[in-house]
Amino acid sequence: MPKNLPKRFTDQTAARKHLEALLWPEGPLCPHCGVVNEATALKGKSTRPGVYWCNACQAPFSVTVGTVYERSKVPLHTWLYATHLLCSSKKGISSQQLARMLGVTVKTAWFMSHRIRAAMAPLPNSEPPLGGDGFVVEADETELSPSRKSRPRPRKKNLKFISLIERDGRVRSKKLTGKGPGGLGAQVSNALHYTVDHASILHTDGGQHYKAAWPADQRSSVDHDKAFVLPEVTLGEHVFPAVHVNTAEGFFSIFKRGLVGTYQHMSEQHLHRYLAEFDFRMNHRVRLGYSDDMRTDKALEGIAGKRLTYRRPDGPQDLEATGPIVPSLA
């Protein structure tokens, strides 16, 4: 590890206290019963530091119980440093590089990376919809393919995803498979209706599937065969903003630079985790007032209520989203 790092990245006790301050602002929160500040710190010779005894449900717990860090043999300060590295690297950091910087195996670094990405992903229905009355939301989809010159393949095998992004604001990306009733059009429509405020103004490219997915009087499109930006228009007291999807295209550029320059390969099985990683950094970027430390703390706050366990080495991955623990005053 580099020298002169903050103590929470080099000391187990400092890391635990930092995490407790983030996750327990009102005192120890029991992950079993939800009671706040009704626990006693265990200080026996055989008890490791940071273990508490809940006086309400009579069960032991620590700050990592019920989080993506639970039952990990990796030291807690190493977890915090890995989270900081992933949050502060604009185009991501590979498992090979993470393993070298942390002094762990590549397999461990890979598993840690996916747990951290799970922490970055918001819980279902935990965030408000994008946009709103008078706000512009851009919608665009893209494909991930190998080199067309050296490794050509049919487009139907390419990985696809859609990004919905507020102009100068937040972004959410969804994987598209084209499978199921309605195919790609139905998936695009569902992504819009479940993610974007229905009062928003939608800007798209010339894709035909957007026409049936959003009301015509709240949608504007630009035909990229003719232009990339339609200029701002003023009619009386009404100002119609310039029509483009350049914000989404810029996000795709960062994502693909991370793919080509850092990760090299993303499987369909894990694509949603990589999308959550890039979405998170975009939603907590410097322009929105976040520093690297603030971004890391937001990711640490997201570890609660999630478990990522790989039950079988040859089977599907399992993300157990238990949901946030609701504090109880009982």
Buried (B, 14 or more C-beta within 10 A) or exposed (E): EEEEEBEBBBBBEBBBBBBBEBBBEEEBBBBBBBBBEBBEEBEEEEEEEBBBBBEBBEBBBBBBBBBBBBEBEBBBBBBBBBBBBBBBBBBBBBBEBBBEBBEBEBEBBBBBBBBBBBBBBEBEEEEEBBBBEEBBBBBBBBEBBEEEEEEEEEEEEEBBBBBBBBBEBBBBBBBBEEEEEEEBBBBBBBBBEEBBBBEBBBBBBEBEBBEEBBEEEEBBBBEEEEEEEBEEEEEEEEEBBBBBBBBBBEBBEBBEEBBEEBBEEBEEEBBBBBBBBBBBBBBBEEEEEBEBEEBBBBBBEBBBBBBBEEEEEEEEBEBEEEEBBEBEEE
